[in-house]
Amino acid sequence: MMAKRVKTPSDIGTLVRSARKEQKLRQDELAGVAGVGLRFIVDLEAGKPTAQIGKVLQVLQTLGCSVDILAPGERRQ
């Protein structure tokens, strides 16, 4: 999967859904291995803006995604 620019909760949801499907995981399976509830995965994939950041990072890490935050003026190498 290529690097994706994420600007909204919906962008994160789309990324999580595509990574999950690419790995042939059901939502309940991802929830189990990530240590979160099924409802959290459903809401996350739907782009719910109030998702807890710690749990979001946990799910992304479970899927093998990394998060890079660039300071203003920094550019991706």
C-alpha positions in Angstrom: 0.0 0.0 0.0 1.3 3.5 -0.9 1.6 6.4 1.4 -1.7 8.2 1.8 -2.3 11.8 2.8 -4.9 11.8 5.6 -6.8 15.0 6.3 -10.1 13.8 7.8 -11.5 11.0 10.0 -13.2 9.7 6.8 -9.8 9.4 5.1 -8.6 7.3 8.1 -11.7 5.1 7.8 -11.1 4.5 4.1 -7.5 3.6 4.7 -8.4 1.2 7.5 -11.2 -0.5 5.4 -8.9 -1.0 2.4 -6.0 -2.3 4.5 -8.4 -4.7 6.3 -9.9 -6.0 3.1 -6.4 -6.3 1.5 -5.5 -8.6 4.4 -8.7 -10.5 4.0 -9.9 -9.7 7.6 -13.5 -9.3 8.6 -14.3 -6.3 10.9 -14.8 -8.6 13.9 -11.5 -10.4 13.2 -9.6 -7.0 13.1 -11.3 -5.9 16.3 -10.2 -9.1 18.0 -6.5 -8.9 17.0 -6.4 -5.2 17.6 -7.9 -5.5 21.1 -10.9 -3.1 20.4 -14.6 -3.7 20.0 -16.4 -4.4 16.8 -18.5 -1.2 17.2 -15.2 0.8 17.3 -14.1 -0.7 13.9 -17.4 -0.1 12.4 -17.4 3.6 13.6 -13.7 4.0 12.6 -14.3 2.8 9.0 -17.4 5.1 8.8 -15.1 8.1 9.6 -16.6 8.9 13.0 -14.8 12.0 14.1 -14.7 11.2 17.8 -12.7 8.0 17.7 -10.1 7.7 20.5 -6.7 8.4 19.0 -5.0 5.7 21.1 -7.3 3.0 19.7 -7.0 4.4 16.2 -3.2 4.1 16.4 -3.6 0.5 17.9 -5.7 -0.5 14.9 -3.4 1.1 12.4 -0.4 -0.6 14.0 -2.2 -4.0 13.9 -2.7 -3.5 10.2 1.0 -2.7 9.7 0.4 1.0 9.0 2.7 3.6 10.4 1.8 7.2 11.1 4.2 10.0 10.1 3.3 13.5 11.2 5.2 16.3 9.5 5.8 19.6 11.2 4.9 22.7 9.1 7.4 23.2 6.4 8.8 19.7 6.5 8.6 17.6 3.4 8.3 13.9 3.0 11.7 12.4 1.8 
